Amino acid sequence: MANENWYSILYPEEVISPSLLVYPDRIQHNIDLMISMIGDVNHLRPHIKTYKNANIINMQMAKGIHKFKCATIAEAELLGDCNAADVLLAMQPVGANAQRFIELIKKYPNTKFSTLVDNSKTLAVLSELAAYNNIKIPLWVDINNGMNRTGIAPDHSALELYTQLHKNPNLIAEGLHVYDGHLRNTDAAIREADCNSAFEPVLSLKNSIVNLKITSPKIVAGGSPTFPFHCKRENVDASPGTTLLWDSGYGSLFPEMKFLSAAVLFTRIVSKPTTGILCFDLGHKSIAPEMPFPRIEFLDLKHSKQISQSEEHLVVEYDDLTIPEVGNVHYAIPKHICPTVAKYDTLNVIKNNTIIDYWQVTARTQKSTI
């Protein structure tokens, strides 16, 4: 891990650009760190949306991780193909996706699939589908504890919905799902205090459920930014995702976390159109473009400034053009890894600066077979 040129590859002239490189040794470090932080793999439910790949799933399963979270039916299908024991689809299925979720359950009887609900209408739809197909669907009530993206507020309305779920003969009340991705203060102490404060209403809701003589609900909480804090809680499953590959965005926001960047963009200079300007083959189609500049962190091109991007091109200001030449290879860590991975169908696997394998990003598609 101490090798300063850990990211570079031998014989780069044989590699197409842009490409995405991954480093299993670094991924393994991140898996081991997650486990050491949580202490008990039974309370770890990593999200696979970052990498969408069977090899990385299998690396985690080899270390005893058996519960996973995903965002799409295609990702859930990939987990079924990997024989994962317990899979939470963390996207409330509506419309055609509700029936697809039923087909998923039927196709993989050895995997326990559950999903989210945050309103009575969806609960009723899923109940009807369960009854028609003679199955019981495990559901988590999705809680909005401040992010205001999905979920139901942890108050009397959530208590009423959970009670409906508990009483429904076609459904199984699994517990509460709480994603707090809005908590991103770079000061770990402040972020932890914010996390604990936002979690208090969730604990109050849990107590209210228990007071109704309902079995104490399980809780799945957090993402990568709050992972260290949910690790400290009793009877709470923590659910990081970016931790597997990491990126420059989280690396700069949360420097106290010791995860390693395990995915690197391989790019080339395609033009030097004028003095002080370099153009790389890293357009919107190759990296996540929704972040403000800089959208990548160059590992081998210091003091550059990213100024514009289009579908195939990334334009960079650089004050020393004596070294860079058209065709030169450069390496960069993406600012946002999850949607960047989804741009590629294949990952180049690197060990000891050599490509040793190619891994498929199987679940980048909207639909696999279901």
VEXDREN-2710 file (C-alpha; in Angstrom, 1 decimal):
% VEXDREN-2710
k/r/px/py/pz
1/MET/0.0/0.0/0.0
2/ALA/3.0/2.3/0.5
3/ASN/4.0/2.2/-3.2
4/GLU/3.6/5.8/-4.5
5/ASN/2.9/4.6/-8.0
6/TRP/0.4/1.9/-6.9
7/TYR/-2.1/3.1/-9.5
8/SER/0.1/3.0/-12.6
9/ILE/0.1/0.0/-15.0
10/LEU/2.7/-1.6/-17.1
11/TYR/2.2/-1.6/-20.9
12/PRO/-0.4/1.2/-20.8
13/GLU/-0.2/1.4/-24.6
14/GLU/-2.3/-1.8/-24.7
15/VAL/-5.2/-0.3/-22.7
16/ILE/-8.0/1.7/-24.2
17/SER/-8.9/5.1/-22.8
18/PRO/-10.9/6.0/-21.0
19/SER/-11.0/3.0/-18.7
20/LEU/-11.8/2.3/-15.1
21/LEU/-9.1/0.4/-13.1
22/VAL/-9.8/-1.4/-9.8
23/TYR/-7.4/-2.8/-7.2
24/PRO/-8.4/-5.9/-5.3
25/ASP/-5.8/-5.4/-2.6
26/ARG/-7.2/-2.0/-1.8
27/ILE/-10.8/-3.3/-1.9
28/GLN/-9.8/-6.0/0.5
29/HIS/-8.3/-3.4/2.8
30/ASN/-11.7/-1.5/2.7
31/ILE/-13.7/-4.7/3.5
32/ASP/-11.4/-5.6/6.4
33/LEU/-11.7/-2.0/7.7
34/MET/-15.5/-2.0/7.5
35/ILE/-15.6/-5.3/9.5
36/SER/-13.1/-4.0/12.1
37/MET/-15.2/-0.9/12.6
38/ILE/-18.5/-2.7/13.0
39/GLY/-17.1/-5.6/15.0
40/ASP/-19.8/-8.0/14.0
41/VAL/-20.6/-8.8/10.4
42/ASN/-24.2/-9.7/11.4
43/HIS/-24.7/-5.9/11.8
44/LEU/-23.2/-5.0/8.5
45/ARG/-25.4/-4.5/5.3
46/PRO/-23.2/-3.0/2.6
47/HIS/-24.8/-1.3/-0.4
48/ILE/-23.7/-2.7/-3.8
49/LYS/-24.8/0.3/-5.9
50/THR/-21.2/1.6/-5.9
51/TYR/-19.8/-1.3/-7.9
52/LYS/-22.6/-3.5/-9.2
53/ASN/-20.2/-6.4/-9.6
54/ALA/-20.2/-10.1/-8.5
55/ASN/-16.5/-10.3/-7.7
56/ILE/-16.7/-7.6/-5.1
57/ILE/-19.8/-9.2/-3.6
58/ASN/-18.0/-12.5/-3.4
59/MET/-15.0/-10.9/-1.7
60/GLN/-17.3/-9.7/1.0
61/MET/-19.2/-13.0/1.3
62/ALA/-15.8/-14.7/1.8
63/LYS/-15.3/-12.6/4.9
64/GLY/-18.7/-13.6/6.3
65/ILE/-20.8/-10.7/5.1
66/HIS/-24.2/-12.1/4.2
67/LYS/-26.6/-9.1/4.2
68/PHE/-26.6/-6.6/1.4
69/LYS/-28.5/-3.6/0.2
70/CYS/-29.2/-2.5/-3.4
71/ALA/-31.0/0.2/-5.3
72/THR/-32.4/-1.6/-8.4
73/ILE/-34.0/-4.9/-9.4
74/ALA/-30.9/-5.6/-11.6
75/GLU/-28.7/-5.2/-8.6
76/ALA/-31.0/-7.5/-6.6
77/GLU/-30.9/-10.1/-9.3
78/LEU/-27.1/-10.0/-9.3
79/LEU/-27.1/-10.6/-5.5
80/GLY/-29.5/-13.5/-6.1
81/ASP/-27.1/-14.9/-8.7
82/CYS/-24.3/-14.7/-6.0
83/ASN/-26.5/-16.6/-3.6
84/ALA/-26.6/-13.8/-1.1
85/ALA/-28.6/-14.8/1.9
86/ASP/-30.4/-11.5/2.7
87/VAL/-31.1/-8.6/0.3
88/LEU/-32.8/-5.3/1.0
89/LEU/-34.0/-3.4/-2.1
90/ALA/-33.7/0.1/-0.8
91/MET/-36.1/1.6/-3.4
92/GLN/-39.8/1.5/-2.8
93/PRO/-41.1/-0.6/-5.8
94/VAL/-43.9/1.2/-7.6
95/GLY/-45.6/0.6/-11.0
96/ALA/-44.1/-2.3/-13.0
97/ASN/-41.2/-2.6/-10.4
98/ALA/-43.7/-4.0/-7.9
99/GLN/-44.4/-7.0/-10.1
100/ARG/-40.7/-7.3/-10.9
101/PHE/-40.0/-7.6/-7.2
102/ILE/-42.5/-10.4/-7.0
103/GLU/-40.7/-12.2/-9.8
104/LEU/-37.4/-11.7/-8.1
105/ILE/-38.7/-13.4/-5.0
106/LYS/-39.9/-16.3/-7.0
107/LYS/-36.7/-16.7/-9.1
108/TYR/-34.4/-16.9/-6.0
109/PRO/-36.1/-18.9/-3.3
110/ASN/-32.8/-19.2/-1.3
111/THR/-32.4/-15.5/-0.9
112/LYS/-34.5/-13.5/1.4
113/PHE/-35.6/-10.3/-0.4
114/SER/-37.2/-7.4/1.4
115/THR/-38.0/-3.8/0.3
116/LEU/-39.2/-0.4/1.6
117/VAL/-42.6/1.2/2.0
118/ASP/-43.5/4.7/3.2
119/ASN/-47.2/5.0/2.5
120/SER/-50.5/3.1/2.9
121/LYS/-51.2/3.0/-0.8
122/THR/-48.0/1.2/-1.7
123/LEU/-48.5/-1.1/1.3
124/ALA/-51.9/-2.0/-0.1
125/VAL/-50.6/-2.7/-3.6
126/LEU/-47.8/-5.0/-2.2
127/SER/-50.3/-6.7/0.0
128/GLU/-52.5/-7.5/-3.0
129/LEU/-49.6/-8.8/-5.0
130/ALA/-48.4/-11.0/-2.1
131/ALA/-51.9/-12.5/-1.6
132/TYR/-52.3/-13.1/-5.4
133/ASN/-48.9/-14.9/-5.5
134/ASN/-49.4/-16.7/-2.2
135/ILE/-46.3/-15.3/-0.6
136/LYS/-45.4/-13.0/2.3
137/ILE/-43.4/-9.9/1.5
138/PRO/-40.9/-8.6/4.1
139/LEU/-41.1/-4.8/4.3
140/TRP/-39.2/-2.1/6.1
141/VAL/-40.8/1.3/6.8
142/ASP/-38.6/3.9/5.2
143/ILE/-38.0/6.8/7.6
144/ASN/-37.3/10.4/6.7
145/ASN/-35.2/11.7/9.5
146/GLY/-34.2/14.9/7.8
147/MET/-33.0/14.2/4.3
148/ASN/-36.4/14.9/2.8
149/ARG/-35.8/12.6/-0.2
150/THR/-37.9/9.5/0.6
151/GLY/-39.6/8.1/3.7
152/ILE/-42.2/9.0/6.3
153/ALA/-41.5/11.2/9.3
154/PRO/-40.8/9.3/12.5
155/ASP/-43.9/10.4/14.3
156/HIS/-47.5/9.2/14.7
157/SER/-47.9/8.7/11.0
158/ALA/-45.0/6.3/10.9
159/LEU/-46.3/4.5/13.9
160/GLU/-49.7/4.1/12.2
161/LEU/-48.1/2.8/9.0
162/TYR/-45.9/0.3/11.0
163/THR/-49.0/-0.9/12.8
164/GLN/-50.8/-1.5/9.5
165/LEU/-47.8/-3.4/8.3
166/HIS/-47.6/-5.5/11.4
167/LYS/-51.3/-6.4/11.2
168/ASN/-51.3/-7.2/7.5
169/PRO/-51.4/-11.0/7.0
170/ASN/-49.7/-10.8/3.6
171/LEU/-46.7/-8.8/4.8
172/ILE/-43.9/-9.2/7.3
173/ALA/-42.8/-6.2/9.4
174/GLU/-39.0/-6.3/9.3
175/GLY/-38.2/-2.9/10.9
176/LEU/-37.2/0.6/10.1
177/HIS/-34.9/1.9/7.3
178/VAL/-33.1/5.2/8.0
179/TYR/-30.9/6.8/5.4
180/ASP/-29.2/10.0/6.6
181/GLY/-27.1/11.0/3.6
182/HIS/-27.7/14.7/4.3
183/LEU/-25.3/14.6/7.3
184/ARG/-22.0/15.5/5.8
185/ASN/-20.2/17.9/8.0
186/THR/-16.4/17.4/7.5
187/ASP/-15.8/17.8/11.2
188/ALA/-16.4/14.2/12.5
189/ALA/-17.4/15.4/16.0
190/ILE/-20.1/17.7/14.6
191/ARG/-21.2/15.0/12.1
192/GLU/-21.6/12.5/14.9
193/ALA/-23.6/14.9/17.1
194/ASP/-25.9/15.6/14.1
195/CYS/-26.3/11.9/13.5
196/ASN/-27.2/11.2/17.1
197/SER/-29.6/14.1/17.1
198/ALA/-31.3/12.9/13.9
199/PHE/-31.5/9.4/15.3
200/GLU/-33.3/10.3/18.5
201/PRO/-36.8/10.4/16.9
202/VAL/-36.1/7.0/15.3
203/LEU/-35.4/5.5/18.8
204/SER/-38.5/7.1/20.1
205/LEU/-40.5/5.6/17.3
206/LYS/-39.0/2.2/18.0
207/ASN/-40.0/2.5/21.7
208/SER/-43.6/3.5/20.7
209/ILE/-43.8/0.4/18.5
210/VAL/-42.6/-1.8/21.4
211/ASN/-45.2/-0.1/23.7
212/LEU/-47.9/-1.4/21.4
213/LYS/-46.7/-5.0/22.2
214/ILE/-45.3/-5.3/18.7
215/THR/-42.0/-7.1/18.3
216/SER/-39.1/-4.6/18.5
217/PRO/-38.3/-3.5/14.9
218/LYS/-34.9/-4.1/13.4
219/ILE/-33.1/-1.0/12.2
220/VAL/-30.9/-0.4/9.1
221/ALA/-29.3/2.9/9.3
222/GLY/-26.9/5.3/7.5
223/GLY/-24.6/5.3/4.6
224/SER/-20.8/5.9/4.4
225/PRO/-20.6/9.4/6.0
226/THR/-22.3/8.2/9.2
227/PHE/-21.1/4.6/9.2
228/PRO/-18.6/5.1/12.0
229/PHE/-21.4/6.4/14.3
230/HIS/-24.0/3.8/13.6
231/CYS/-21.3/1.1/14.2
232/LYS/-21.4/2.1/17.8
233/ARG/-25.2/1.4/18.3
234/GLU/-26.6/-1.8/19.6
235/ASN/-29.0/-3.8/17.5
236/VAL/-28.6/-1.5/14.5
237/ASP/-27.3/-2.7/11.1
238/ALA/-25.0/-0.1/9.4
239/SER/-25.2/0.2/5.6
240/PRO/-22.2/1.9/3.9
241/GLY/-21.6/1.6/0.1
242/THR/-18.9/4.0/-1.1
243/THR/-16.5/2.5/1.4
244/LEU/-15.7/-0.4/-0.9
245/LEU/-14.1/1.8/-3.7
246/TRP/-14.0/5.2/-2.0
247/ASP/-13.5/8.4/-4.0
248/SER/-11.9/11.8/-3.9
249/GLY/-15.2/13.5/-2.8
250/TYR/-15.6/11.5/0.4
251/GLY/-11.8/11.3/0.8
252/SER/-11.7/15.1/1.1
253/LEU/-14.9/15.5/3.1
254/PHE/-14.1/12.7/5.6
255/PRO/-10.3/12.5/6.1
256/GLU/-10.7/10.7/9.4
257/MET/-11.9/7.6/7.6
258/LYS/-9.0/5.4/6.5
259/PHE/-10.6/3.8/3.4
260/LEU/-8.4/3.6/0.3
261/SER/-9.3/4.8/-3.2
262/ALA/-9.6/1.5/-5.0
263/ALA/-10.9/2.7/-8.4
264/VAL/-8.9/4.9/-10.8
265/LEU/-9.7/6.5/-14.1
266/PHE/-7.2/5.8/-16.9
267/THR/-7.2/8.7/-19.4
268/ARG/-5.1/10.2/-22.2
269/ILE/-4.4/13.7/-23.5
270/VAL/-6.2/13.9/-26.8
271/SER/-5.3/17.5/-27.7
272/LYS/-3.3/20.6/-26.8
273/PRO/-5.5/23.2/-28.6
274/THR/-3.7/26.3/-27.3
275/THR/-1.1/27.5/-24.8
276/GLY/-1.9/26.3/-21.3
277/ILE/-4.8/24.0/-22.3
278/LEU/-5.0/20.2/-22.2
279/CYS/-7.9/18.1/-23.4
280/PHE/-8.5/14.6/-22.0
281/ASP/-10.9/11.9/-23.2
282/LEU/-13.0/12.1/-20.0
283/GLY/-16.3/13.5/-20.9
284/HIS/-19.8/13.2/-19.4
285/LYS/-20.0/9.7/-20.8
286/SER/-16.9/8.6/-18.8
287/ILE/-17.3/10.2/-15.3
288/ALA/-20.0/11.4/-13.1
289/PRO/-20.7/14.9/-14.4
290/GLU/-23.2/16.2/-11.7
291/MET/-20.5/17.5/-9.3
292/PRO/-18.9/20.9/-9.6
293/PHE/-15.3/21.1/-10.7
294/PRO/-13.0/19.4/-10.0
295/ARG/-14.7/16.2/-10.9
296/ILE/-11.6/14.2/-10.7
297/GLU/-8.4/14.3/-8.7
298/PHE/-5.3/13.7/-10.9
299/LEU/-2.7/11.5/-9.3
300/ASP/0.1/12.5/-11.6
301/LEU/-0.8/16.0/-12.8
302/LYS/-0.5/18.6/-10.0
303/HIS/-1.6/22.2/-10.1
304/SER/-4.1/21.7/-13.0
305/LYS/-7.5/23.3/-13.1
306/GLN/-10.6/21.7/-14.7
307/ILE/-12.5/24.3/-16.6
308/SER/-15.0/22.6/-18.9
309/GLN/-16.5/19.3/-19.9
310/SER/-18.6/17.9/-22.8
311/GLU/-19.7/14.5/-23.8
312/GLU/-16.3/13.2/-24.7
313/HIS/-13.9/15.9/-23.5
314/LEU/-12.5/17.3/-20.3
315/VAL/-10.6/20.6/-20.7
316/VAL/-7.9/21.5/-18.2
317/GLU/-5.7/24.5/-17.6
318/TYR/-2.1/23.6/-17.0
319/ASP/0.8/26.0/-16.5
320/ASP/3.6/23.7/-17.7
321/LEU/3.2/22.2/-21.1
322/THR/6.8/21.1/-21.4
323/ILE/6.0/17.6/-20.1
324/PRO/2.4/16.7/-21.2
325/GLU/2.1/15.5/-24.8
326/VAL/-0.8/14.3/-26.9
327/GLY/-1.2/10.6/-26.2
328/ASN/0.3/10.8/-22.7
329/VAL/-1.4/8.5/-20.1
330/HIS/-2.7/10.0/-16.8
331/TYR/-4.5/8.6/-13.8
332/ALA/-7.3/10.2/-11.7
333/ILE/-9.6/9.4/-8.9
334/PRO/-13.3/10.3/-9.5
335/LYS/-15.0/12.7/-7.2
336/HIS/-18.2/10.6/-7.2
337/ILE/-17.5/6.9/-7.8
338/CYS/-21.0/5.4/-7.8
339/PRO/-22.3/6.9/-11.1
340/THR/-18.8/6.8/-12.6
341/VAL/-18.8/2.9/-12.3
342/ALA/-22.2/2.8/-14.0
343/LYS/-20.5/4.4/-17.1
344/TYR/-18.4/1.2/-17.7
345/ASP/-19.3/-2.3/-18.6
346/THR/-15.9/-3.7/-17.6
347/LEU/-13.4/-3.0/-14.8
348/ASN/-9.7/-3.6/-15.5
349/VAL/-8.4/-5.5/-12.5
350/ILE/-4.9/-4.4/-11.4
351/LYS/-2.4/-6.2/-9.1
352/ASN/1.3/-5.3/-8.9
353/ASN/0.8/-2.7/-11.6
354/THR/-0.4/-5.3/-14.0
355/ILE/-3.8/-6.1/-15.5
356/ILE/-4.7/-9.5/-14.2
357/ASP/-8.4/-9.8/-15.0
358/TYR/-11.5/-8.0/-16.3
359/TRP/-14.6/-7.8/-14.1
360/GLN/-18.1/-7.2/-15.5
361/VAL/-20.3/-4.4/-14.1
362/THR/-23.2/-6.7/-14.5
363/ALA/-25.9/-4.6/-12.8
364/ARG/-25.3/-1.3/-14.6
365/THR/-28.2/-2.2/-16.8
366/GLN/-31.8/-1.1/-16.1
367/LYS/-32.9/-4.7/-16.6
368/SER/-31.1/-8.0/-16.5
369/THR/-33.7/-10.8/-17.0
370/ILE/-36.5/-9.8/-14.7
END
